[in-house]
């Protein structure tokens, strides 16, 4: 876990004080709404359908237990007793009073947290693989470089008012659990032939109204050149990105209009003035940042214990949870654990103040006092002794957080939708609840196997519906809420965008549609090992489309 130094703390404190004064001026009427808007946005404050929404930064998704307790306190004291974890590894509060937001920022600063650049046309929170540093398949730990990007991008004067919001993701594994192919910039860590660390650079990915899978513009960038190359990319974007039309302002549109080859040429030309310059990362600076990360004091443990094996044998519910929510670890005797925030009847990503406090206690007992937020709106304990898994599961059961559905149909990614967001065409949370209720049968879910289901309430795609194996998009049809369904989307190194199966559906019909899609898969999969996404890619969308609309016409 990265430890803030005096410079970090000074920046956060000064920013909180600055926003307090700006808020006071707005409430006094000496700052207009138009003047206040960019200031509140770059401090994470939105105006939503019913109330302000505050988005708090969780850099690359890492939290200490003391920070989680403070988030719980804020939920209870300033909101309605809960928070919502987002797909950018942040937390959102949906009901804070505007005049109390400066107090929240002060509370956050006490535990080295803030809301800087969680919104606005700037570089947003950099995201990473939630198993960074512990995954056995990892080639390079991306956390240090994510922290370097955080320091570089925070209050960067040249990139504070970009044409549009800007998102960066890093993956240290070939598996790519950070979805780097659908970000403005995606960085895939690797080593060159001579053992030098670096990144493959992907640019121009994104979802929203114009979903695009990113393009590789550099196969290998030495790690020392990371910031100068990012500078070059951002400068080209800042120079040419459109500011007259926000729907055409993302870097993906610029890359598409210029062409990948021309965009690459301009970046390389810009970089020729920066390469080797002051922004180059010396080994000493990388080491300095790395030294500010604490490291777990791992013990020497056997990979499996007799007590753990006994619990697996004697308790089928525990064994199912282990099979679905427990993941390999690079250190023998340890495991990473997903804590699902997708229990049926609970909005995806929502968590109560009491649950946050309970998780903080469990983190201190079982995971060195740390946890992580995933872009799938779940939590992760990254360093759990396998011997302690049963005790952890028991503790999670007491918090109602032991749902064994990681990767299954009910592990739904969903934006807040029309229940909160003023941009949404339709609600997301009730649709997610209806699907969870329809498939609230673990035996059936485990038979279906891995299936990513994502829901967005509008074309902004905050629920990442384009890359869901099944994606659901809320659309407006003559003032009524309808839902468009796509299949075949996926994240990872071979990311793909889903294809719409046909005309949209009324809200009440959506669970039936999902069931009919799954029926085709179960009937036509070539083996129990073939996943839903693999079957869609093999069969195409036609058999799924025929089954859905044939039954709909009956």
N, C-alpha and C positions, 0 to 999 in steps of 0.2 A: 504494500500500500504506500502511495507517495505521501511524504510528509511535507506539509507547507513550511516554507521558511519565512523570514521577516518580510521579504519583498512580496511574496504571495499574499500574506496577511494584510500588508499595507494597501495593496491594490484593492482587495475585497472590501476593506473598511472604508477607504476613500470613495469607492463606487457606491456603497450603501449610503454614506452621508450625502453624496451628490444627489442621489435619487430622492432622498428625504426632502431636500431643499426644492427639487424640481416638483415633487408632488405637492408640497405646501403652496408653491406658487400657482400651480394649476387649480388647487382647491380654493385659493384666494381670488382666482380670476385674472391674475396677471400673466398667465401663460395660457394661450389658446389651445383648443383641442388639436388643431393641426400642428402646433409647435410641440405639444406634449406627446403626440402619437409616436414619433420615432424614438423619443427618450424612454417611454414606457416599454416599447417593443424590445429595445436592446437590453432591457432589464427584466425580460421574461413575462411582461404583463400584457395580457390580451383583454379585450372586451368581448365577451361571448353573449350567448342568447339571454341568459338570466343574470349573470354577474361577471365580475372580472375573473380571469383565470391566471394563476401564477405558475409558471414552469420553472422548476428549480434544476440547476445543472448537477448531474452526477457524472463527472468526467470519466469517459470510457467505462462507465457503469460500476465503478468500485466504491464501496461504502464501508466505513467502520461502524461497529455497533453503537458507539456514542453518537454518531451522526444519524443513524436510523432512529435512535431514541429521540433526538431533537426533531426529526421529521414527524414522529408520532405526536410529540408535544404540540407542534405547529398545527397538525391536523385537528387536534382536540381543542386547542385554544383559539385558533383563528379561522377554522373551517368547520365542517360538519362531521368530524371524527374519522375521516378516511382520506386517502390519497390515491392517485392513479398513476401507475408506471406506464410510460409511453414506449413506442418503438425506437426512440432514440436514446434509450437507457437513462431517461430523466424521470422525474416525478412531477405531477401536476396537481394543483389544488383548484377546485372548481368554484369555491364560494368565498374567497377572501374579500373583505371590505377594502376599498381602495385606500382609505385613510390609514389602514393598519398594515398595508404592505411594507412600508419602511421599517416597521417594527419586526416584521418577519425577516427582512433582509439582515437586520441587526442580529436576530436570533441565529440565523444561518452563519453569519460571519463568526460567531462565537465558536463554531465547530468546523471552521475552514470550508464553508459552503457558500454558494451564491446563486444568482440567476443571470449572470452576465452572458449575453449573446445566446440566450436560449430561444430568441426569436429575432425578427428584423432581417434586413438584407445584409447579412454578415456571415462569417464562418461560424457555423453552429457547433454543438458538442460533437467531437470526434468519437466514433464508435469503434469497438473492436470485438473480436471473438470473446464470448463470455467465459471460455475455458483458457484464455491466454495465460501462459506461464505454467500451466499444469497439464495440458493436453499431450498425450504420448506422441501424436503425429506432428507436433509443432516443430518447424525448422528454425524459427527465430521468434523470441518473445517480443510482441509488438507494443507492450505496455510502455516501455521507456520512450519509444518514438511517438506514441500517442500523447504522452506528457510533454514531449518536446514541441509537438504541434500545438498543444494547448497553450504553452507559454508563448510561442511565436504568434499565434492568432489572437490572443486575448488583447482587446483594445488596439489592434493593429491599425494605425491611422490610415494606411493606404487602402485597406479593405473593409472599412467600417460601413461604407455605403455602396455596396455592390449592386449590380443590376437586379439581383434577386438573392434569396437565401442560398447558402452554400454548404454542402454536407460532404464530409470526408470519412472514409472507413478503412481500417487496416485489418488484415488477416495474416497470422503467422503460420497458417496451416494450409496444405493443398486442398483440404476439405472446404475451406472458405465458409466458416460459420458467421461471417460478418457481412455477407451480401455485398461484396465490394463491386460487383459488376453493375449494380443499379444505384451507384452514388455519383455525385458530381466528380469526385476523385476517389478512386479505389486503389489501395496499395497492397500488393501481395508480396509478402516477404520471401526471400530466397537467398541462396549463396551463389556467387559466381564460381567459375571453374577453379579460381585460385583461392577459394575459401573466403572471399570478401563478402560481407553482408550487404544486402540492398533490397530493392523493390522493383517489381513489375508495376508500371504506372498505367492505370486505366482511367480514362476521362470520358465524360459525356453520358454517363448512365443516369437513369432517373425514372420515376414513375409519373404520377399526376396525369394531366390531360394528354401528354404525348409521351407514352412509356417507351423507353429506349434502353437497350443493353449497351453498356459502355464499350469503348474501343481502347485497345492497347496502343499507347503512343510511344512507350519506351519499354523494351523487354527487360532491361536491367539498368537500374539507377543506383549507384553506390550510396550507401546510407549517409555518408558524409555530405552528399549533395542534395539531401532531401529538401531542406528549406529553400535553397536557391532555386530548385526546380519547381517547387510549389509557388514560389514568388513569380516565376516566369509564366506559369499557367494562369495564375490569378491576374497578372498584368494584361495578358492577351484578352482574357475574359472581361476585365474591367474596361479595357479600351473599346472593345467591339460589341459587348453584350448590350442588348436592347433595353432601353429605359422608357420607351414610349408605349410598350404593351407588356404588362406583367405576365401574360400568358405565353409570351415568346421570349422571355428574358432569361431563362435558365441556360446554363452553359451547354446542355445537350442540344439546344436549338442552334446555338452558335456553331458547334462542331458539325452538326448536320448541314447547315447552310454553307459553311466554308469548305466542308469536306474534310475527312480525317487527315489526309495527306497535307493539305494546306494548313490546317490547324497545327499539326505536328511541326511543320516547317516554321511557323511563326513562333511557337514555343521554343524550339531549338535556337532560333535566331535571338530571341530575347534572353535565353539562358546563356548565350555566348558572352553576354556582358556581365553576367552574374557568377558564372562558374569559377570557382576558386577564390571568390571574393569574401567579404566579411561575413556573409551568411553561411559560409561553409562550416560544417560541424566538425571541430577537431575531436579527436578521440578523448581528450581530457573533458570536454563538455558533455559528451555522451556518458562518460564515466561519472561525472558530477551528478547528473540527473539520476542515473541508475543507483548511485549511492544513497539517494534520498528515498528509495523504496525499501520498506521493511521486508524481511523474508521470513516465512514460517520456520520455526525450529522443528523440522521433521525428525521423528524418531526412527529407529531401526525396527521395522515391523514385518511380520510375515504377511504374505499376500492374502492369506485366508486363515481365519481362526476357527477352532472347533465350536466356539459359542455362536459365531456368525452362521456357520453351516447348520447348526442345530436350529436356529431361528428360521432359517430358510426352509428347512425340512418340516418344521412343525407349524408354521404360520403361512398359509397360502396367500393371504392378503399382503403380508409383508414381502413375500417373495415376488409377488407381482409388481409391487412398488419398486423394489430393487431392480427388477428386470427393465422397467420402463424409465425410472427417474434417476438411477445411479449410473455414473459414467466412469470410464477408465481414467487413471491418474498416472503421471510419469514416475511417481515415487511409489515403491512397493508398500503395500499395506494401507494406502490411502485411496480415496475416491472423491469425485465431484458429484454433487447432488443438486438436482433441479427441484425447487419448491414451486409447485404449480399454483398460479393465481387464477385458475380456470375452473373452479368448482361450479357445478351446475347451479344456476340461480344467482351467481355473482357476476357483475360486469367484468369482462376480461381486463386484467391488470389492476383491478381495485383491491385495496387492502385497508383494514381498519387500524386505528391507532393502537388498540390492544394487541392486534396481531403483529404489528411492527415491533412493539416492545417485547413480545414473546420471541420473535425471531432474533432480536438483538441478544436476548438471554441465551438462546440456543447457539448463536454464532460464537459467543464467548466460551461456551462449554465444548463445542464440537468443531469450530472452524477458525481458531486463532483470532476471534473477534472481528472477522471480516466477511463480507458477502458481495455479490455482484448482481446487477440488473441486466437482463437479457433483452435483445431487441424483439424477442417474442413475448415480452411483457410478463416474464416470470422472474424468479430470483434463483441464485445459485450459491451454495456453499462449496467453495473450490477445494477445500483441504480437510476432508473428514476421514478419521481413522475408520477403516472397515469394521473394526471391532465395535465402534460406536454407532453404527448405522441403525441398529434396532432401537437404541435409546433415542436417537434423533427422530426416527419415525414415530415413536411413541409421543415425543414432545410435539411433533407436527400434528399428530392426530388430535391432541388436546386443543390445538389452535385451529382445527378444522382446515388444515393445509396439507394433508397427506394424500391428495388426489393423484392417482397413478395414471395420468393421461398425457404425459409429455410426448409430443409427436403424433397424437391421435386426433380424431375428428373434433373432439370437444376442446382441444387445446387451441381455441380460436384466437387469432389476432384480430382486434377490432378497435377502431377509433371511437371516441365518445359519441360521434354522430349527432343527429338532430336533437337529442335530449339536452345537449349543451352547446354545440358549435353553431354559430350563426351562418356559417358557410354551407352547412350540410343540406342536401336535398331530402334526406331520409334518415330515420333512426337506424342505429347499428346495434345498440345494446339489446333491445327486445328481440331482434332477429337472432342474435347470438344465443340468447336465453332459450328461444324456441327450438333451435337446433340442438342445444345441449340437452334439453328435456327429451327430445325425440330419440337421442342416442345415448341416454343415460343408462347404458348396460355395458359393463366392462367386458363381459365375455364377447359380445358382439363387436365392440370396439377393437379388441385385441385380434379378433378374426379379420377385421378390415385392415388393421396394421397402420403403418405410417401414412398419414394424409394431412397435409397442411391446408387449413381452411381460413381464409382471410376476408374481412368485411370492411369496406369503406363507405362512409355516408355521402361522399361526393367524389368528384373527379380529382381532387387533390391527393387522393390515395394515401391518406395517413394510416390506413389499415393494410397497405401494401397488397391490395387485392390482385394486382396484375401478376404477382409472383406466387400466389397461392396455387396449390394443386387444384383447388376449387376456389375461385374468387367471386365475391358478391359485391356489387356496386349499387348503391342507392341512387335512383334517378327520379327526376320530377316529370310526371306525365299529366299535363292539364291540372296541375295543382295537387295531384295525388302522389303518394309514395309508391314507387315500383322498384323492382330489383333485377338487375342484369346479372347473368351468371356466365362465368368463363371457366374453362378448365385447361390444364396443361402448363400452368406457370410453375416456375421453380427458381430457387436461389442457387447459390453455390457456383463452382467453377464453370459449369455449363448452364448458366442462367437462361431461362426462357420466359416469354410473356404468354399469359393465357389467351385463349381464343374464345370469343363470345359464342355461346351455343345457339342463340336465337333471340326472339323477342323476350322482353322482360316479364316479370311475374309479380303478382300481388304479394304483399307481405305474408299473408296466411298460407300461401302456396310454397314458400321457400323450403321449409323442412321436407315436404313431399318431393320437391325437385332434387334435393341432396340425396334423399333415400333412393330415388330412381337412378341417379348417377352411380351410386354405390352398387346398386343391383347389377348394373351392366358389368362393372368391374368384377364383382364376385363371381358372376356367371362366366365371364370370358377371360379371366386371368389365366396365364399358362401354368402357373404353379402358386403355391401358398407364399413363395418367396417374392413373387412379382408385386411391386408396389403399385398403388393407384396411378402415380405419375408415369411409371414405366408402361403401364397398360394403355394409358392415353396416348403416349408417344408411339406405341406400336400399332394401335388400332385407329388412331385419328379420332376426331370428335363426332363423326357421323353416327356410329352405333349408340353413343350416349345421347346425342340429340334426338334420334328417332325414338328412343325409349321414353325420354322426358315428354316430348310433344305428342306422341301417340297416346300416352296415358292421359295427358292433359286434355286431349280432344274428346275423350270418352265421356 
